[in-house]
C-alpha cells in the first residue's frame, strides 16, 4: 500500500518537540475550508478531497502519520 513516508507530498516533522513519525501533507487535495477561491470551489465538486476547518475560522492544521496512506499518493522523485 502507498504510505505517506514514501510520498512526495509528505513533509516529516523535524523539530525536537514534534513526533517524528508524523508530518504535513502538502497535497493540494487537502484544503482549509475557509474563504475558498472560485478555483478551489470548483475543485471540491470532484468529491475526492479532504476539507478541514476550525470553529472560528482562524487557523487549522492536521498531521498525517508516516504509515497513513491515501488515494492521492505520488512517489517521491529520486
N, C-alpha and C positions, 0 to 999 in steps of 0.2 A: 504494500500500500504506500501511497505517496505521503510522506511525512514532512512537516514543516522544516525540520533540521536540514533537509535536502532541497528546500525550495528557495528560489531566487528572491521571493518576497519576504522571507524571514530574516529579521534582524535581532540577534540574540542580545539579551540583557548583559551589560558589561560592568555596571557599577557594583562596587563591593557589597552594597546593601540589598541588591536585587537578586532574585532567584535566577541562576544561570541556566536553568532548564526551560526558561520561558523567554519570550521576546515579543517584538512587534511584528505584525503582518502589514506590509506596505502595498498590498494588492489594492487596486482601485475598485475592487468588488466589495470592499468594506467601507461603508460610508457613514459619516457622522450626519445624522438625520435632522439637521437644523439649518434653516435658511438655504435650501437647495437651489442651485442654479437651474436654468431650464435644461441644460445638457444633462445634469445629474438627475433631474426628474424623468427625463426620457430613458436614462439607464435603468432606473428602478422598475420600469414597466416590464423588463425582461424576467423578473422574478428569481434571479439567481444570485442575489446579493445579500449581505448581512448589513442591516441598518441598526445603528446604535445611537442612543440619545441619553440625556440626563433630564431630570425633573425641571430644573431651572434654565435649561439651555445655555449653561455657562461653559462647561468643559466636560468631556467624557473621553475615556480611553478603554482599551481592552488589551489583554495579552493572550498569546497562544503558547501552549506547551510544545516542546521540540518534537514530541511524538503525536501531536494533533495532525490531522490530515483533512484535506478538503478537495472539492471538485476543481478549484482554481489553481491547483499545484502546477508549478513550472520549474523544471530542473535548473539548478544553479549553472551558470555558464562557467566553464572551466577555463 
